[in-house]
Structure formats: C-alpha cells, structure tokens
C-alpha cells in the first residue's frame, strides 16, 4: 500500500458493556423470567456457544433463588440456512436437551440477535424434539437489522449498529473475560 494512503476499510473496536454491566443484565433477565412465570420457571435452552453460557448463568441465578428449572443446549450447526455458503464443515458440539420438549414452556437464549436466522435455526431444531407449548426468547444484545420477524421477550440491551459492524460478546467461560465490543468498519473508498 502506498505510504500516506488510508486502507479501504478501517476497523476500530470499542467496549460497549463491561463485566459489571453483563452481571447486572443477567440478573435482570433472571428476575424478569421469575416475574413472568410465578410458581414454575420454564425450561431454559441456550444456543451454543455464548447463548449456552448466558443460559447457564441465568440458570445459576434462578437456582440460587430457589427456582430450579431444566436446562439444555442446542447446536444449530446443521440447521443453518447458509451451509452451502460457508465453504467449510461447521464445528459440531452436539445438542443436549434432557427434558421432554413436547408441551414444555421454554426460554431460548442467545448472545446477539441480528438477522434472526440463528433463532430460526434453533426453533427448527427445538421443534424436532417435540412441539413445545411456548417458546420465548432471551438475548443479551439486540443489534437490529432483522431479516425475519423475530423479537426477544427478555432483552439485555439494544445496540444501534450499522449492518456491516460486528458485535462481539466475550464471556470468561469461553474467552477468558467478560465484555461486549463493537467493531465498526468505516468504508473509505
């Protein structure tokens, strides 16, 4: 690249939520679930990888408050609608849904809600286990740009982003630290 010329795109990352923010949001989501389901907390299912971490954290809070609920995880890799476009074989972690889905009330967890396609894939897989009575959605971040009519029932934060931006959620369990970061790319054509 010639000296003095800016690259075609320049990326910069900034912290949106710190570990204390994530703790507060997780506590709030757990409290909202308890409030919405007096008497019996629904089953919890997290989408691998970070949705499963969020689900586990909410499950631990609920359990500490005396609300033990069944919990499971989904690996949607084979339910994605972009498998032909990936160019690689997706990593398979496996799903674990150790309760009867048929007739169950379920809260599905993911870290970031973007186009809605991840949630659609999770719904397809979950229904393959049986027909739940109700599925609700809990997400840490809603960044907009939906392609499908999907909305969260329990929401941590809404973040305004450009479509080409990237929201990265880090959890200590998977990334060694907690935080939510926005990488904004500015095209400088």
C-alpha positions as CSV (number, residue, x, y, z in Angstrom):
1,X,0.0,0.0,0.0
2,X,1.4,3.4,-0.9
3,X,2.6,5.4,2.1
4,X,0.1,8.1,3.3
5,X,-3.0,6.4,1.8
6,X,-5.7,5.1,4.2
7,X,-6.8,1.4,3.8
8,X,-10.1,0.8,2.0
9,X,-11.7,0.0,5.3
10,X,-10.6,0.9,8.8
11,X,-11.8,-1.0,11.8
12,X,-12.0,0.2,15.4
13,X,-13.3,-1.6,18.4
14,X,-14.8,-0.1,21.5
15,X,-16.2,-1.5,24.7
16,X,-20.0,-1.4,25.0
17,X,-20.6,-3.4,28.1
18,X,-18.1,-4.3,30.9
19,X,-18.3,-7.3,33.2
20,X,-20.4,-5.4,35.8
21,X,-22.9,-4.5,33.1
22,X,-23.2,-8.1,31.9
23,X,-23.7,-9.2,35.6
24,X,-26.5,-6.6,36.0
25,X,-28.2,-7.6,32.8
26,X,-28.0,-11.3,33.6
27,X,-29.6,-10.7,37.0
28,X,-32.3,-8.5,35.4
29,X,-33.2,-11.2,32.8
30,X,-33.4,-13.8,35.6
31,X,-35.7,-11.6,37.6
32,X,-37.9,-10.9,34.6
33,X,-38.3,-14.7,33.9
34,X,-39.3,-15.3,37.6
35,X,-41.8,-12.4,37.4
36,X,-43.3,-13.6,34.1
37,X,-43.6,-17.2,35.4
38,X,-44.9,-17.2,39.0
39,X,-44.9,-20.6,40.5
40,X,-43.0,-22.5,37.9
41,X,-40.0,-21.3,35.9
42,X,-39.9,-22.6,32.3
43,X,-37.1,-24.8,30.9
44,X,-34.0,-23.0,29.7
45,X,-32.2,-23.8,26.4
46,X,-29.0,-22.0,25.3
47,X,-27.7,-21.9,21.7
48,X,-24.0,-22.9,21.5
49,X,-21.7,-21.3,22.3
50,X,-22.3,-18.0,24.1
51,X,-26.1,-18.4,24.3
52,X,-25.4,-21.5,26.3
53,X,-23.1,-19.6,28.6
54,X,-25.8,-16.9,29.2
55,X,-28.4,-19.6,29.8
56,X,-26.1,-21.3,32.3
57,X,-25.6,-18.0,34.2
58,X,-29.3,-17.3,34.3
59,X,-29.9,-20.9,35.4
60,X,-27.4,-20.5,38.3
61,X,-29.2,-17.2,39.4
62,X,-32.6,-18.9,39.3
63,X,-31.3,-21.9,41.2
64,X,-29.8,-19.6,43.9
65,X,-33.3,-18.0,44.2
66,X,-35.0,-21.4,44.7
67,X,-36.2,-21.8,41.1
68,X,-34.7,-24.9,39.7
69,X,-35.6,-25.4,36.0
70,X,-34.5,-28.0,33.5
71,X,-31.7,-26.7,31.2
72,X,-30.4,-27.8,27.8
73,X,-28.2,-26.7,24.9
74,X,-28.6,-26.6,21.2
75,X,-26.0,-26.9,18.5
76,X,-27.6,-25.4,15.4
77,X,-24.7,-26.0,13.0
78,X,-26.6,-28.5,10.9
79,X,-29.8,-26.3,10.9
80,X,-28.2,-23.2,9.4
81,X,-29.6,-22.0,6.1
82,X,-26.1,-20.9,4.9
83,X,-24.3,-24.2,5.0
84,X,-23.7,-24.1,1.2
85,X,-22.0,-20.7,1.6
86,X,-19.7,-21.5,4.4
87,X,-17.0,-23.2,2.4
88,X,-16.0,-25.3,5.5
89,X,-17.6,-28.0,7.5
90,X,-19.2,-26.5,10.7
91,X,-17.9,-27.5,14.1
92,X,-20.4,-29.8,15.8
93,X,-20.7,-29.6,19.6
94,X,-23.9,-31.6,19.9
95,X,-27.2,-30.7,21.5
96,X,-28.3,-31.7,24.9
97,X,-32.0,-31.4,25.7
98,X,-32.5,-33.6,28.8
99,X,-36.2,-32.9,29.3
100,X,-39.4,-33.5,27.3
101,X,-39.9,-30.7,24.9
102,X,-43.5,-31.7,23.9
103,X,-45.8,-29.4,25.9
104,X,-43.0,-27.6,27.7
105,X,-42.6,-23.9,28.3
106,X,-39.1,-22.9,27.1
107,X,-36.9,-19.8,27.2
108,X,-34.3,-19.9,24.4
109,X,-31.1,-18.0,24.9
110,X,-28.6,-16.4,22.5
111,X,-26.0,-13.7,23.0
112,X,-26.7,-11.4,20.0
113,X,-29.9,-11.1,18.0
114,X,-29.1,-9.8,14.5
115,X,-30.9,-11.1,11.4
116,X,-32.9,-13.7,13.2
117,X,-31.6,-16.6,11.2
118,X,-29.8,-18.2,14.2
119,X,-33.0,-18.1,16.2
120,X,-34.9,-19.6,13.2
121,X,-32.4,-22.5,13.0
122,X,-32.7,-23.0,16.8
123,X,-36.5,-23.1,16.6
124,X,-36.4,-25.7,13.8
125,X,-34.1,-27.9,15.9
126,X,-36.1,-27.4,19.1
127,X,-39.3,-28.4,17.3
128,X,-37.6,-31.6,16.1
129,X,-37.6,-32.7,19.8
130,X,-41.3,-32.2,20.1
131,X,-43.9,-29.4,20.0
132,X,-43.4,-27.0,23.0
133,X,-46.4,-25.2,24.5
134,X,-44.5,-21.9,24.2
135,X,-41.0,-20.7,23.3
136,X,-39.8,-17.3,24.5
137,X,-36.5,-15.6,23.6
138,X,-33.9,-14.1,25.8
139,X,-30.9,-12.2,24.4
140,X,-28.1,-10.2,25.8
141,X,-27.8,-7.8,22.8
142,X,-30.3,-6.9,20.1
143,X,-28.4,-5.1,17.3
144,X,-31.3,-4.8,14.8
145,X,-31.2,-5.5,11.1
146,X,-33.7,-8.3,11.2
147,X,-34.4,-10.4,8.1
148,X,-37.0,-12.5,9.9
149,X,-39.9,-11.4,12.1
150,X,-38.3,-12.4,15.4
151,X,-38.2,-10.3,18.6
152,X,-36.9,-11.0,22.1
153,X,-39.2,-11.4,25.1
154,X,-36.3,-10.8,27.6
155,X,-33.6,-8.3,26.4
156,X,-30.4,-7.1,28.0
157,X,-29.5,-4.1,25.8
158,X,-30.4,-2.7,22.4
159,X,-27.4,-1.5,20.5
160,X,-27.6,0.7,17.4
161,X,-25.2,-0.7,14.7
162,X,-24.6,-0.4,11.0
163,X,-25.2,-3.6,9.1
164,X,-21.5,-4.2,8.4
165,X,-20.5,-3.6,12.1
166,X,-19.6,-6.6,14.3
167,X,-20.8,-7.1,17.9
168,X,-18.5,-9.5,19.9
169,X,-19.6,-10.9,23.2
170,X,-16.9,-12.3,25.4
171,X,-17.6,-14.5,28.5
172,X,-15.0,-15.7,31.0
173,X,-16.0,-19.3,30.3
174,X,-15.2,-19.1,26.6
175,X,-13.0,-16.1,26.2
176,X,-11.2,-15.5,29.5
177,X,-13.0,-12.3,30.2
178,X,-16.5,-10.7,30.1
179,X,-17.3,-7.8,27.8
180,X,-19.3,-6.7,24.8
181,X,-17.4,-5.0,22.0
182,X,-18.4,-3.2,18.8
183,X,-16.1,-3.2,15.8
184,X,-17.3,-0.5,13.5
185,X,-15.9,-0.5,10.0
186,X,-15.8,2.7,8.0
187,X,-15.5,2.3,4.3
188,X,-13.2,4.9,2.9
189,X,-13.5,4.2,-0.8
